Amino acid sequence: MPTIPVLFLVCILILQLSSANANHLSSETYIVHVDAPDTQLLSEQSQDLESWYLSFLPATPASSTESPRMVYSYRNVFSGFAAKLTSEEVKAMQGKKGFVSARPQQVLQLHTTHTPNFLGLHQNAGLWKDSNYGKGIVIGILALEYFPIILLSVTKIIGARHFKTGDGTPLDHEGHGTHAASTAADNFVRGANVFGNANGTAVGIAPLAHLAIYKVCSLDCAESDILAAMDMAIEDGVDVLSISFGGYPRELHNDDISLGAFSAMKKGIFVSCSAGNSGPYNFTLSNDAPWILTVGASTIDRTLRATAVLGSKLELNGESAFQPKAFPLGQLPLVYPGTIGSDFSFNYCDPESLNRTGVKGKIVLCYVANDIRTTKIEQGGVVKEAGGAAMILMNIERDGFTTSADAHVIPATHINYEDGEKILAYMNSTSAPTATIVFKGTIIGDKRAPTVAAFSSRGPSTVSRAGHVNAAKASDPGLIYDIEPQDYIPYLCGLGYTSREVSKFVLRRVNCSEVSAISSEQLNYPSFAVNRFGSSNQTFTRTVTNVGEDSSSYTVEVVSPQDLNVTVNPRTLNFSKLNQKLTYEVSFSLPPFGGEAGASSQGYILWKSAKHSVRSPVAYYY
């Protein structure tokens, strides 16, 4: 008889443990924002600060076997922490004094030899020489990981850390972090090439700068780890933060990378982030806060040319890193598997379509299958296995004019969408289409460059605007559009954020009712964006600071976007000393609606002196 109550108690205990375990398993990592303690600065007494953070968490018995709730406590990026919580625990936390907000962490996505020359950077001259190639600057790289294959200088990498996500090492097993770090600060590597093409000196943009590596990603990038790395980088005193990942666009006060970047900016740290790889669609930018340099992907004027020559004598230039020397110049039969059936996959040279088409000894035309089934190189492998002699890859309409030089396993060329349509038209005009591919090696001087790559995320941004970098002119701009951290407070209030939300940026209490809020267009930014949904007449002001000659006079030149009238007052700015500030107004007059929804047009405002030209882009979108 006594065994019954014991068994009953054991069952109850098992149920309780199961319930507790279920609750624990249902928890997830939340990013929690709280007010800073009134009596304490965030930079002081980290133990007391962590005690303040712990006061928001559920009490855990000392005998508990649960893993710690606190994941990270942040000191520099903002006032708050990351913790393992259930939704019920977050609701209970909301009633505590000092609580601001909490949300589940976001899992973010990871986003050459001629490039420095294309940007106007040259050894022993100009900006590189004047800046001593970035010597003494510390660049903090937040990326997948880093693999120092050969450490030619032990002073190049001054630190490497890993955070809780991943395999416990900052070493690289994939290549993303090494790529990002070498782009920023690689030393001069002479004789770099791809199969003998694009031969030259590979070098980072700041070749004598130091690197501090913060590994925050493994299979994915946990936001709590990213914030911990930013927090540590600010603590370490880096000069530059380079961040190569992002998430979906969101309001700035809910974007913790923008919050962390704001804190870094206040400490004098320059923050550069990738725009994302969600192109070619509009409004796809990540990391578009105005205090961040948001960098999209663009082309350079070098191609590894592979020209498709049709039986009609039409020549269409494409690209390929594989440039075989012995490919026959004679015409070969040209086939397109997409014509043999309605199966969508046949357009992309699916193995079944190749078997049904009969491609042995022929050149095979395929649409690029990226993001659908396989990579471009793997497509070539399928064609090769089926007996195809060569491959012409053509873009789908979305990818437009963006092509790439890949290390194909078969003679191939990648051509743009427009030229692909020309090939299809040619094939429809003859019963026996033929083609060949002529490999021409490295060609420099493509007049279309730079253009935005099709995969690159792009605007219009909902909060800021952008242009293409000119590294050489940036060292002597003539005029600058200066802005201080406190100037962002009226801007943030003007975005309609609450006082509590704005306080998350500046780490002190802000009352937006006492702030002269401004619209986003009034921020002292070096570009302008006007949308159809504003009033028909809009006037913005800008203040420029003279950093050129002591005495200089600038006259304005205006090229208005289509369907938009732009006037500037005054039309001349006369400076009498360095660091003098002058203000001008720009008025935009919008005609009655007549443009296509989603369309845009561009123009610019150009201030010219005897020595400098200072251009501000103007974008108008419907």
C-alpha positions as a printed NumPy array, in Angstrom:
array([[  0.   ,   0.   ,   0.   ],
       [  2.703,   2.597,   0.784],
       [  4.01 ,   2.279,  -2.759],
       [  0.952,   4.03 ,  -4.211],
       [  1.543,   7.508,  -2.771],
       [  5.272,   7.246,  -3.531],
       [  4.502,   6.369,  -7.131],
       [  1.963,   9.196,  -7.222],
       [  4.571,  11.675,  -5.958],
       [  7.131,  10.45 ,  -8.473],
       [  4.61 ,  10.946, -11.283],
       [  3.807,  14.444, -10.057],
       [  7.532,  15.226,  -9.889],
       [  8.051,  13.94 , -13.423],
       [  5.145,  16.059, -14.669],
       [  6.546,  19.136, -12.939],
       [  9.991,  18.539, -14.386],
       [  8.468,  17.972, -17.821],
       [  6.467,  21.178, -17.5  ],
       [  9.518,  23.134, -16.411],
       [ 11.54 ,  21.621, -19.221],
       [  8.788,  22.446, -21.738],
       [  8.737,  26.055, -20.556],
       [ 12.504,  26.2  , -20.844],
       [ 12.407,  24.737, -24.337],
       [  9.767,  27.287, -25.382],
       [ 12.039,  30.164, -24.437],
       [ 13.976,  32.115, -27.046],
       [ 16.523,  34.891, -27.038],
       [ 14.983,  38.338, -26.591],
       [ 16.725,  41.685, -27.024],
       [ 15.56 ,  43.768, -24.056],
       [ 15.886,  47.55 , -23.748],
       [ 15.682,  49.174, -20.316],
       [ 16.33 ,  52.626, -18.932],
       [ 19.833,  53.263, -17.654],
       [ 19.946,  53.496, -13.846],
       [ 19.56 ,  57.127, -12.767],
       [ 22.623,  56.945, -10.538],
       [ 24.98 ,  55.308, -12.977],
       [ 26.657,  55.899, -16.309],
       [ 26.719,  52.899, -18.622],
       [ 30.505,  52.969, -18.847],
       [ 30.931,  52.547, -15.08 ],
       [ 30.731,  49.609, -12.688],
       [ 29.681,  46.803, -15.   ],
       [ 28.854,  44.562, -12.02 ],
       [ 26.236,  47.017, -10.737],
       [ 24.899,  47.421, -14.257],
       [ 24.477,  43.679, -14.654],
       [ 22.667,  43.54 , -11.304],
       [ 20.246,  46.139, -12.685],
       [ 19.683,  44.006, -15.77 ],
       [ 19.227,  40.834, -13.708],
       [ 16.468,  42.52 , -11.713],
       [ 14.251,  42.284, -14.799],
       [ 14.677,  38.512, -15.13 ],
       [ 12.56 ,  35.849, -13.399],
       [ 13.984,  34.704, -10.089],
       [ 15.805,  31.376, -10.39 ],
       [ 16.316,  29.179,  -7.287],
       [ 19.957,  28.618,  -6.351],
       [ 19.418,  24.854,  -6.692],
       [ 18.02 ,  25.172, -10.218],
       [ 19.706,  23.189, -12.987],
       [ 18.436,  25.579, -15.676],
       [ 21.07 ,  27.212, -17.859],
       [ 21.595,  30.939, -17.159],
       [ 18.909,  33.215, -18.606],
       [ 21.263,  36.114, -19.314],
       [ 23.005,  35.708, -22.673],
       [ 24.723,  39.119, -22.912],
       [ 24.598,  42.347, -20.941],
       [ 25.444,  45.37 , -23.074],
       [ 27.416,  48.394, -21.852],
       [ 28.156,  50.414, -24.986],
       [ 25.663,  49.749, -27.769],
       [ 22.591,  50.6  , -25.665],
       [ 21.095,  50.1  , -22.218],
       [ 19.863,  46.533, -22.215],
       [ 20.629,  42.859, -22.516],
       [ 19.895,  39.613, -24.344],
       [ 18.221,  36.843, -22.371],
       [ 16.428,  33.514, -22.782],
       [ 12.757,  34.204, -22.025],
       [  9.28 ,  32.927, -22.738],
       [  6.57 ,  35.22 , -24.064],
       [  4.801,  35.021, -20.683],
       [  7.959,  36.124, -18.882],
       [  8.308,  39.071, -21.233],
       [  4.732,  40.119, -20.474],
       [  5.5  ,  40.003, -16.754],
       [  8.64 ,  42.068, -17.315],
       [  6.707,  44.84 , -19.069],
       [  5.206,  46.026, -15.781],
       [  8.579,  46.651, -14.148],
       [  9.818,  50.205, -13.751],
       [ 12.546,  51.002, -16.258],
       [ 11.382,  48.518, -18.903],
       [ 11.372,  50.006, -22.434],
       [ 10.904,  47.215, -24.981],
       [ 11.64 ,  43.592, -25.8  ],
       [ 11.435,  41.538, -28.961],
       [ 12.76 ,  38.179, -30.171],
       [ 16.199,  38.511, -31.702],
       [ 16.424,  38.592, -35.469],
       [ 18.614,  36.084, -37.303],
       [ 20.499,  38.096, -39.919],
       [ 21.834,  37.02 , -43.313],
       [ 25.412,  37.245, -44.582],
       [ 25.391,  39.626, -47.241],
       [ 39.945,  42.431, -56.578],
       [ 43.144,  43.453, -58.358],
       [ 41.701,  46.389, -60.37 ],
       [ 39.282,  47.908, -57.853],
       [ 41.726,  50.302, -56.089],
       [ 42.862,  51.665, -59.461],
       [ 39.236,  52.045, -60.567],
       [ 38.58 ,  54.049, -57.384],
       [ 41.551,  56.324, -58.093],
       [ 43.928,  54.836, -55.51 ],
       [ 47.559,  54.602, -56.66 ],
       [ 50.759,  53.554, -54.932],
       [ 53.141,  56.344, -53.889],
       [ 50.686,  59.108, -54.831],
       [ 47.424,  60.759, -53.865],
       [ 45.161,  59.625, -51.068],
       [ 47.011,  56.397, -50.306],
       [ 50.321,  58.201, -49.819],
       [ 48.78 ,  61.151, -47.965],
       [ 46.995,  58.838, -45.513],
       [ 50.012,  56.514, -45.136],
       [ 47.879,  53.655, -46.452],
       [ 45.738,  53.656, -43.299],
       [ 48.648,  52.915, -40.969],
       [ 47.626,  52.963, -37.313],
       [ 43.904,  52.619, -38.022],
       [ 42.114,  49.656, -36.431],
       [ 39.287,  48.145, -38.484],
       [ 36.841,  45.959, -36.587],
       [ 35.443,  43.26 , -38.867],
       [ 32.15 ,  41.666, -37.837],
       [ 31.753,  38.696, -40.122],
       [ 31.467,  34.953, -40.487],
       [ 35.043,  34.184, -39.475],
       [ 38.647,  34.858, -40.474],
       [ 41.418,  32.566, -41.658],
       [ 44.933,  34.034, -41.666],
       [ 46.509,  31.605, -44.138],
       [ 49.941,  33.22 , -43.894],
       [ 50.645,  35.843, -41.258],
       [ 53.276,  37.943, -43.01 ],
       [ 53.043,  40.484, -40.193],
       [ 52.004,  39.676, -36.659],
       [ 50.896,  43.298, -36.28 ],
       [ 48.229,  43.07 , -39.017],
       [ 45.741,  41.127, -36.874],
       [ 45.765,  42.579, -33.381],
       [ 42.862,  40.556, -32.043],
       [ 40.375,  37.825, -32.926],
       [ 37.352,  36.867, -30.835],
       [ 34.447,  34.506, -31.24 ],
       [ 31.03 ,  34.733, -29.632],
       [ 28.583,  32.108, -28.445],
       [ 27.18 ,  31.068, -31.801],
       [ 29.418,  28.701, -33.763],
       [ 32.264,  26.306, -33.118],
       [ 34.286,  28.212, -30.525],
       [ 36.997,  29.505, -32.851],
       [ 37.412,  32.687, -34.916],
       [ 39.007,  30.698, -37.754],
       [ 37.329,  30.636, -41.161],
       [ 35.788,  27.491, -42.646],
       [ 33.77 ,  29.22 , -45.39 ],
       [ 35.592,  32.338, -46.647],
       [ 33.152,  35.179, -46.005],
       [ 35.062,  36.816, -43.156],
       [ 38.444,  36.431, -44.842],
       [ 37.017,  38.044, -47.97 ],
       [ 35.578,  40.981, -46.024],
       [ 38.794,  41.505, -44.038],
       [ 41.097,  41.321, -47.065],
       [ 38.913,  43.769, -48.987],
       [ 39.327,  46.252, -46.158],
       [ 42.989,  45.886, -45.204],
       [ 44.891,  43.227, -47.157],
       [ 48.572,  43.866, -47.862],
       [ 49.906,  44.21 , -51.418],
       [ 49.888,  40.786, -53.116],
       [ 51.585,  40.942, -56.501],
       [ 50.83 ,  38.548, -59.33 ],
       [ 47.291,  37.738, -58.213],
       [ 45.162,  36.266, -61.009],
       [ 42.358,  33.887, -61.875],
       [ 43.573,  31.235, -64.326],
       [ 46.051,  33.821, -65.623],
       [ 43.377,  36.487, -66.13 ],
       [ 42.906,  39.806, -64.287],
       [ 46.592,  39.654, -63.414],
       [ 47.797,  42.399, -61.096],
       [ 48.337,  43.409, -57.496],
       [ 45.541,  42.502, -55.102],
       [ 45.322,  44.899, -52.165],
       [ 42.85 ,  46.072, -49.572],
       [ 41.636,  49.657, -49.469],
       [ 43.674,  50.42 , -46.31 ],
       [ 46.65 ,  48.059, -46.703],
       [ 48.598,  49.19 , -43.615],
       [ 45.626,  49.246, -41.248],
       [ 45.243,  46.733, -38.426],
       [ 42.424,  44.206, -38.102],
       [ 40.339,  43.252, -35.092],
       [ 38.211,  40.217, -35.956],
       [ 34.877,  39.496, -34.26 ],
       [ 33.318,  36.217, -35.375],
       [ 29.564,  36.451, -34.93 ],
       [ 28.177,  34.016, -37.486],
       [ 28.25 ,  30.312, -38.132],
       [ 25.332,  28.9  , -40.1  ],
       [ 23.454,  32.109, -39.3  ],
       [ 24.052,  35.379, -37.477],
       [ 22.316,  35.73 , -34.12 ],
       [ 21.511,  39.345, -33.314],
       [ 22.534,  38.953, -29.678],
       [ 26.038,  37.867, -30.761],
       [ 26.299,  40.765, -33.216],
       [ 25.383,  43.261, -30.519],
       [ 27.893,  41.682, -28.129],
       [ 30.606,  42.029, -30.778],
       [ 29.682,  45.668, -31.422],
       [ 29.692,  46.276, -27.686],
       [ 33.186,  44.75 , -27.411],
       [ 34.494,  46.614, -30.474],
       [ 33.399,  49.935, -28.972],
       [ 35.075,  48.915, -25.709],
       [ 38.249,  47.958, -27.62 ],
       [ 38.358,  51.389, -29.258],
       [ 38.379,  50.423, -32.922],
       [ 38.393,  53.274, -35.451],
       [ 36.181,  51.613, -38.056],
       [ 33.438,  48.997, -37.812],
       [ 32.765,  46.926, -40.928],
       [ 29.534,  44.903, -40.817],
       [ 28.671,  42.521, -43.649],
       [ 25.177,  41.299, -42.845],
       [ 21.7  ,  42.591, -42.203],
       [ 18.027,  41.784, -41.919],
       [ 14.78 ,  43.046, -43.301],
       [ 14.268,  46.832, -43.206],
       [ 12.598,  47.979, -39.999],
       [ 12.06 ,  51.178, -38.054],
       [ 15.347,  52.488, -36.696],
       [ 14.334,  52.267, -33.031],
       [ 13.597,  48.555, -33.561],
       [ 16.848,  47.949, -35.469],
       [ 19.506,  47.136, -32.912],
       [ 22.367,  47.397, -35.415],
       [ 21.326,  51.008, -36.031],
       [ 21.189,  51.583, -32.267],
       [ 24.638,  50.063, -31.773],
       [ 26.013,  52.024, -34.719],
       [ 24.633,  55.237, -33.198],
       [ 26.565,  54.562, -29.988],
       [ 29.695,  53.811, -32.034],
       [ 29.234,  57.037, -34.018],
       [ 29.014,  59.039, -30.785],
       [ 32.409,  57.58 , -29.809],
       [ 33.916,  58.69 , -33.129],
       [ 33.819,  55.234, -34.726],
       [ 33.03 ,  55.14 , -38.454],
       [ 30.447,  52.414, -39.199],
       [ 30.181,  50.83 , -42.646],
       [ 27.522,  48.207, -43.426],
       [ 26.507,  46.188, -46.461],
       [ 23.246,  47.158, -48.15 ],
       [ 22.144,  43.56 , -48.691],
       [ 21.622,  41.128, -51.553],
       [ 17.872,  41.504, -52.107],
       [ 18.003,  43.332, -55.441],
       [ 16.888,  44.328, -57.919],
       [ 13.74 ,  45.28 , -56.028],
       [ 13.154,  48.733, -54.561],
       [ 12.965,  49.461, -50.83 ],
       [ 15.181,  46.476, -49.952],
       [ 18.005,  48.24 , -48.099],
       [ 19.371,  46.891, -44.852],
       [ 21.341,  49.112, -42.483],
       [ 20.072,  52.408, -43.915],
       [ 20.352,  54.643, -40.848],
       [ 21.851,  58.017, -41.871],
       [ 24.756,  57.648, -39.405],
       [ 25.852,  54.465, -41.216],
       [ 27.703,  54.317, -44.538],
       [ 25.509,  51.812, -46.388],
       [ 27.451,  50.138, -49.206],
       [ 25.768,  48.499, -52.181],
       [ 27.413,  46.292, -54.802],
       [ 28.511,  47.852, -58.078],
       [ 30.534,  46.921, -61.127],
       [ 34.026,  47.956, -62.201],
       [ 35.24 ,  48.601, -65.742],
       [ 37.098,  45.273, -66.086],
       [ 35.64 ,  42.192, -67.733],
       [ 37.013,  38.728, -68.483],
       [ 35.448,  38.713, -71.911],
       [ 33.899,  35.722, -73.62 ],
       [ 32.041,  36.697, -76.799],
       [ 29.203,  34.629, -78.219],
       [ 29.354,  34.763, -82.036],
       [ 26.121,  33.624, -83.693],
       [ 25.728,  32.082, -87.124],
       [ 24.199,  35.405, -88.206],
       [ 27.604,  37.06 , -87.407],
       [ 26.092,  38.913, -84.438],
       [ 28.645,  39.219, -81.596],
       [ 27.443,  39.44 , -77.999],
       [ 29.937,  40.077, -75.205],
       [ 29.744,  38.088, -71.995],
       [ 32.071,  36.974, -69.222],
       [ 33.922,  33.892, -68.03 ],
       [ 36.926,  33.35 , -65.766],
       [ 37.625,  30.078, -67.604],
       [ 39.292,  31.126, -70.863],
       [ 40.358,  27.958, -72.73 ],
       [ 43.067,  28.469, -75.33 ],
       [ 42.084,  25.631, -77.639],
       [ 38.32 ,  26.075, -78.016],
       [ 37.478,  25.719, -81.732],
       [ 36.442,  28.907, -83.509],
       [ 34.171,  27.077, -85.939],
       [ 30.412,  27.275, -85.559],
       [ 28.688,  24.543, -83.552],
       [ 24.993,  23.629, -83.373],
       [ 23.131,  25.775, -80.83 ],
       [ 20.261,  24.28 , -78.802],
       [ 17.87 ,  25.613, -76.16 ],
       [ 16.155,  22.941, -74.006],
       [ 13.418,  25.41 , -73.037],
       [ 11.752,  24.864, -76.425],
       [ 10.987,  21.168, -75.96 ],
       [  8.346,  21.362, -73.244],
       [  6.358,  23.422, -70.812],
       [  8.332,  22.317, -67.745],
       [  9.71 ,  25.501, -66.19 ],
       [ 12.958,  23.785, -65.199],
       [ 13.849,  23.09 , -68.841],
       [ 14.751,  26.786, -69.241],
       [ 17.57 ,  26.229, -66.759],
       [ 19.087,  23.127, -68.368],
       [ 17.63 ,  20.566, -66.031],
       [ 19.357,  17.169, -66.567],
       [ 16.134,  15.635, -67.904],
       [ 15.756,  18.424, -70.463],
       [ 19.319,  17.886, -71.69 ],
       [ 18.745,  14.153, -72.107],
       [ 15.586,  14.816, -74.12 ],
       [ 17.175,  17.551, -76.251],
       [ 20.327,  15.75 , -77.307],
       [ 23.164,  18.169, -76.597],
       [ 26.281,  16.129, -77.365],
       [ 28.835,  18.24 , -79.234],
       [ 26.548,  21.293, -79.181],
       [ 26.489,  24.696, -77.479],
       [ 23.662,  24.756, -74.953],
       [ 21.702,  27.933, -74.152],
       [ 20.349,  28.163, -70.585],
       [ 18.878,  30.769, -68.285],
       [ 20.907,  31.437, -65.147],
       [ 19.458,  29.27 , -62.393],
       [ 20.791,  31.122, -59.346],
       [ 18.359,  31.039, -56.413],
       [ 16.287,  28.38 , -58.114],
       [ 18.09 ,  25.059, -58.351],
       [ 21.857,  25.329, -58.617],
       [ 24.85 ,  27.61 , -59.219],
       [ 26.138,  28.726, -62.605],
       [ 29.211,  26.514, -62.297],
       [ 27.055,  23.514, -61.41 ],
       [ 24.872,  24.219, -64.448],
       [ 27.989,  23.889, -66.581],
       [ 28.75 ,  20.586, -64.884],
       [ 25.327,  19.267, -65.877],
       [ 25.855,  20.359, -69.496],
       [ 29.33 ,  18.773, -69.534],
       [ 28.04 ,  15.492, -68.113],
       [ 25.356,  15.404, -70.828],
       [ 28.052,  15.777, -73.512],
       [ 27.561,  19.457, -74.333],
       [ 30.54 ,  21.218, -75.937],
       [ 29.907,  24.641, -74.378],
       [ 27.271,  26.72 , -72.622],
       [ 25.79 ,  30.185, -73.021],
       [ 24.134,  31.436, -69.832],
       [ 21.628,  34.252, -70.218],
       [ 20.074,  36.39 , -67.506],
       [ 16.441,  36.367, -66.596],
       [ 14.824,  39.804, -66.88 ],
       [ 15.258,  40.528, -63.168],
       [ 19.058,  40.337, -63.419],
       [ 19.273,  42.723, -66.369],
       [ 22.833,  43.674, -67.344],
       [ 24.668,  42.139, -64.37 ],
       [ 26.955,  39.296, -65.426],
       [ 29.787,  37.51 , -63.648],
       [ 33.056,  35.83 , -64.569],
       [ 32.865,  32.366, -63.041],
       [ 35.408,  29.541, -63.035],
       [ 33.34 ,  27.291, -65.271],
       [ 34.104,  23.605, -65.832],
       [ 33.151,  23.902, -69.501],
       [ 33.714,  26.622, -72.136],
       [ 30.987,  29.145, -71.317],
       [ 29.912,  32.76 , -71.372],
       [ 27.42 ,  34.653, -69.215],
       [ 25.489,  37.296, -71.162],
       [ 22.918,  39.889, -70.115],
       [ 19.152,  39.616, -70.477],
       [ 18.864,  41.891, -73.528],
       [ 21.481,  39.907, -75.46 ],
       [ 19.831,  36.663, -74.396],
       [ 16.629,  37.862, -76.04 ],
       [ 18.624,  38.513, -79.233],
       [ 19.89 ,  34.935, -79.232],
       [ 16.363,  33.56 , -78.78 ],
       [ 15.131,  35.747, -81.644],
       [ 17.966,  34.455, -83.85 ],
       [ 17.13 ,  30.839, -82.991],
       [ 13.487,  31.438, -83.924],
       [ 14.577,  32.829, -87.296],
       [ 16.449,  29.747, -88.529],
       [ 16.014,  25.993, -88.537],
       [ 19.703,  25.327, -87.892],
       [ 21.065,  27.881, -85.405],
       [ 24.806,  27.839, -84.721],
       [ 27.244,  29.695, -82.505],
       [ 30.752,  29.731, -81.092],
       [ 32.481,  31.444, -78.192],
       [ 35.593,  33.593, -78.619],
       [ 37.621,  34.062, -75.432],
       [ 39.348,  37.473, -75.35 ],
       [ 40.869,  37.579, -71.862],
       [ 41.028,  40.65 , -69.624],
       [ 39.448,  43.807, -71.037],
       [ 39.593,  47.13 , -69.139],
       [ 37.522,  50.185, -70.015],
       [ 33.859,  49.161, -69.917],
       [ 32.125,  52.544, -70.301],
       [ 29.004,  51.386, -68.462],
       [ 30.811,  51.077, -65.13 ],
       [ 30.029,  51.704, -62.393],
       [ 26.495,  50.376, -62.325],
       [ 24.546,  48.888, -59.433],
       [ 24.685,  45.088, -59.499],
       [ 21.313,  43.419, -59.991],
       [ 21.57 ,  41.457, -56.735],
       [ 22.406,  44.52 , -54.661],
       [ 19.736,  45.856, -52.346],
       [ 18.703,  49.398, -53.194],
       [ 16.5  ,  52.311, -52.318],
       [ 14.693,  54.49 , -52.312],
       [ 15.58 ,  54.345, -48.638],
       [ 12.844,  55.401, -46.29 ],
       [ 15.324,  57.337, -44.132],
       [ 18.439,  58.361, -46.131],
       [ 19.972,  58.66 , -49.612],
       [ 23.292,  57.736, -51.28 ],
       [ 25.756,  58.017, -54.198],
       [ 28.867,  56.266, -55.559],
       [ 32.189,  56.599, -53.755],
       [ 35.012,  58.72 , -55.184],
       [ 37.937,  57.929, -52.909],
       [ 40.385,  60.483, -54.32 ],
       [ 38.01 ,  63.458, -54.216],
       [ 36.823,  62.504, -50.739],
       [ 40.227,  63.524, -49.341],
       [ 39.734,  67.123, -50.54 ],
       [ 35.967,  67.743, -50.75 ],
       [ 35.917,  71.549, -50.572],
       [ 32.576,  71.628, -48.767],
       [ 31.127,  69.164, -46.281],
       [ 27.646,  68.652, -44.875],
       [ 28.586,  68.376, -41.213],
       [ 26.376,  66.809, -38.581],
       [ 26.783,  66.165, -34.862],
       [ 25.216,  63.337, -32.813],
       [ 22.773,  65.73 , -31.099],
       [ 21.497,  66.85 , -34.531],
       [ 19.823,  63.473, -34.922],
       [ 17.46 ,  64.016, -31.984],
       [ 15.114,  66.431, -33.87 ],
       [ 15.321,  64.052, -36.829],
       [ 14.343,  61.   , -34.758],
       [ 11.488,  62.884, -33.096],
       [ 10.406,  64.016, -36.57 ],
       [ 10.137,  60.399, -37.694],
       [  7.258,  60.078, -35.241],
       [  9.119,  58.031, -32.657],
       [  8.064,  58.385, -29.038],
       [ 10.303,  60.039, -26.462],
       [ 11.027,  56.589, -25.016],
       [ 12.048,  55.271, -28.418],
       [ 14.372,  58.23 , -29.088],
       [ 15.917,  57.792, -25.637],
       [ 17.094,  54.336, -26.715],
       [ 19.549,  56.024, -29.102],
       [ 21.034,  58.713, -26.881],
       [ 21.054,  56.715, -23.596],
       [ 19.359,  59.516, -21.694],
       [ 15.812,  60.725, -21.299],
       [ 14.435,  62.757, -24.205],
       [ 11.129,  64.627, -24.351],
       [ 10.165,  65.07 , -27.995],
       [  7.514,  67.646, -27.037],
       [ 10.386,  69.934, -26.027],
       [ 12.355,  69.299, -29.24 ],
       [ 11.955,  71.236, -32.497],
       [ 11.383,  68.162, -34.622],
       [ 12.351,  68.14 , -38.311],
       [ 11.254,  65.974, -41.217],
       [ 13.736,  63.424, -42.546],
       [ 14.256,  65.606, -45.632],
       [ 15.541,  68.446, -43.424],
       [ 18.426,  66.435, -41.973],
       [ 21.712,  68.046, -43.066],
       [ 22.443,  65.252, -45.525],
       [ 24.453,  65.708, -48.759],
       [ 21.61 ,  64.518, -50.982],
       [ 17.901,  65.052, -51.534],
       [ 14.928,  62.74 , -52.019],
       [ 11.473,  64.001, -52.948],
       [  8.429,  61.761, -53.196],
       [  5.133,  62.253, -54.959],
       [  3.168,  61.861, -51.736],
       [  4.429,  65.075, -50.142],
       [  3.   ,  68.545, -50.694],
       [  3.257,  70.035, -54.182],
       [  5.852,  72.577, -53.02 ],
       [  8.63 ,  71.602, -50.624],
       [ 11.582,  73.62 , -49.341],
       [ 14.604,  72.152, -47.566],
       [ 17.675,  73.809, -46.06 ],
       [ 21.274,  72.631, -46.006],
       [ 24.331,  74.001, -44.21 ],
       [ 27.775,  73.478, -45.742],
       [ 31.144,  73.946, -44.054],
       [ 34.163,  75.252, -45.962],
       [ 37.124,  72.868, -45.648],
       [ 38.82 ,  73.933, -48.901],
       [ 40.493,  77.331, -49.351],
       [ 40.333,  80.211, -46.881],
       [ 38.624,  82.432, -49.439],
       [ 36.421,  80.78 , -52.037],
       [ 33.243,  81.369, -53.998],
       [ 30.845,  78.634, -55.107],
       [ 28.181,  79.019, -57.805],
       [ 25.328,  76.574, -58.117],
       [ 24.368,  74.533, -61.17 ],
       [ 21.08 ,  72.611, -61.151],
       [ 20.008,  69.659, -63.285],
       [ 16.404,  68.911, -62.311],
       [ 14.962,  65.384, -62.365],
       [ 12.263,  64.795, -64.957],
       [  8.89 ,  66.22 , -63.87 ],
       [ 10.4  ,  68.172, -60.965],
       [ 11.321,  71.863, -60.817],
       [ 14.301,  72.672, -58.569],
       [ 15.449,  76.142, -57.5  ],
       [ 18.304,  77.083, -55.134],
       [ 18.651,  80.266, -53.108],
       [ 21.151,  81.898, -52.893],
       [ 22.878,  80.869, -56.102],
       [ 26.336,  81.874, -54.831],
       [ 28.103,  81.026, -51.569],
       [ 31.057,  83.251, -50.643],
       [ 33.409,  81.98 , -47.932],
       [ 36.038,  84.166, -46.254],
       [ 37.664,  81.608, -43.932],
       [ 38.096,  77.917, -43.238],
       [ 35.376,  76.096, -41.278],
       [ 32.884,  78.883, -42.051],
       [ 29.307,  77.633, -42.354],
       [ 26.752,  78.952, -44.851],
       [ 23.155,  77.873, -45.413],
       [ 21.13 ,  77.595, -48.62 ],
       [ 17.545,  76.639, -49.476],
       [ 16.34 ,  74.218, -52.124],
       [ 12.735,  74.473, -53.325],
       [ 10.993,  71.653, -55.173],
       [  7.85 ,  72.23 , -57.207],
       [  5.865,  69.115, -58.088],
       [  3.595,  69.155, -61.153],
       [  0.176,  67.437, -61.177],
       [  0.569,  63.688, -60.972],
       [  1.509,  62.207, -64.288],
       [  4.247,  59.694, -63.61 ],
       [  4.001,  55.943, -63.387],
       [  3.707,  54.634, -59.835],
       [  7.037,  53.262, -58.65 ],
       [  9.027,  55.177, -61.257],
       [ 11.853,  57.539, -60.382],
       [ 14.069,  60.165, -61.975],
       [ 17.366,  61.714, -60.963],
       [ 19.17 ,  65.031, -61.1  ],
       [ 21.724,  66.929, -59.05 ],
       [ 22.763,  70.188, -57.437],
       [ 26.394,  71.135, -58.12 ],
       [ 28.339,  73.8  , -56.221],
       [ 31.428,  74.822, -58.253],
       [ 34.436,  76.91 , -57.249],
       [ 37.738,  77.456, -59.052],
       [ 39.07 ,  74.209, -57.554],
       [ 36.187,  72.091, -56.292],
       [ 32.924,  70.612, -57.545],
       [ 30.53 ,  69.466, -54.816],
       [ 27.639,  67.424, -56.181],
       [ 24.468,  66.48 , -54.295],
       [ 22.173,  63.957, -56.021],
       [ 18.444,  64.642, -56.213],
       [ 16.07 ,  61.674, -56.494],
       [ 12.377,  62.037, -57.293],
       [ 10.137,  58.988, -57.005],
       [  6.439,  58.56 , -57.638]])
